[in-house]
Amino acid sequence: MAKAKTRNNLAVAVVGRLKARFLLLEEMGGKTAIGFLPDPADSTIPKPDLRCSLQDFESLMGENRGERRLAREGREIAALELEAQRRSLPFRLINNSFASFAGNNAPPVPTPERGGEYRPGAINLEMPSNFGGPKTDRVARATALAERATLTETTTRNLTNLEARVTYLNFRETERRIQADRAAIVEARLIFNRVTRQPMTFLDGLLLGQSVELLVEYEELRLKRALIAIEMMRETCGALEVPFIQPSADEGITTIGD
């Protein structure tokens, strides 16, 4: 029973291998040989040259990122409103705030955008159009709103710093994995070059599958590193400049035998 099941599985594997080979040949335009190596990522994807520390990245983002600037300005506006209420006349029961001068026809705040064009999300500043009651009540209300604006800035700073730390560490971890995989990639390309230029055995097929997985993962890592660098520049609104080194021939990774 076990033997029959094994033979059946082997037959399915052989048919699957033939199908994969024929599909590959079809995609290649009918070539009868598959002795080729894809262009390595080292020769197609530029390398970002990031030379800043985590502290520098957080500082640049804090000064330039839209959400941080909006939260900072909101705190300053609330503090000015509090000072205005403290200096207001004591006998007035209703005192206007800066919000009373806002136009009803103002355009709506756009939604945040994190795709091809960075645009910060809106920071909701809570402020009534006027303050009513005795001066002590007006000042107390303005004080509570100013404290709320300060808390909003603190929360925004903590969240964006956390996001900056995650992004930066992801970049460094991706770099570390690329460096650690370089020796394995050289071996994988050697195997790919040898196996695809001769009749393949079952063991060769397994080796080919493993080498292809390594090559694909390496390509994805290099692309991921470039995308993270672009995201870091976007998060600092262009204040962080990351030069990209154009691809050059790498003796350890380039196509072998071509």
Phi, psi and omega in degrees: 000315180294323180295316180298319179295321179295317179298320179297316178296321179294319179297318178298319180295319180296315178298318179297321178295318179296318178299316180298320180295315181295321178295320178296316178296324178294317179295332181274006177081025176089013177299142181271350179236148179243027179282077180215163175232132177297156176298127181290155181298333180298334182258000182236332184249121179295153183260122176288133181254083183273119182233055176221152180275170177298320180296319179295320180296316179296321180294315179297320180291321180296327181279333192240338184294140187301314182299321180292320180293319179296316180294321179295315179292326177297320178296319180294321179295316179296324178293321177295321178295321177298317179295323179295320179291327177293329182265002181289162180292137185289335186271358178276133180270341177228128181229126182289152174253176179297335183292340181290344181264003179287140182279142178287341182264015179295144180294148180293153178289128181291156178286155180294149181227124180237016181270235182294333180232119183286133175215127185289157174279159183287141173256115185285113177262114182279117181203121177285163179286339176205162177244131181247161177100185178298163183300321180299321179290320179296317180293321179297319179294317179295325178296316179297320180291323178294320178294324178295319178295323177295319178295322177298319178295318180297316179297317179298318179297316181295318181293316180291325176296321177296317178296321178296318180296317180297315180298315182295315180294326175297320179297312182294322179294321177296319176299317181297319180293324178296315179295322181291333184270355187298316180296319179294326180292321176301314180294320181296322179289326174298315179296316179301316181295320183285315187291322185278001180246021177205162177304132186269138171266176179298318179294322178298322179297320177295316179296322179296317179298318180293320180294322178296319178300318179295318180296318180295317180297322179295317177299316182295323179295317180293322176293319179299319179298318179296318181293322178295320178298320178295319179296323179295320177295322180292321182292336177262010180056036176088356180293327175271123179251119180248108178290144178252123180278124181293147183300143174224161182298132178241114187298334183275343188240337187297169184303134184258130175089359180264000000 
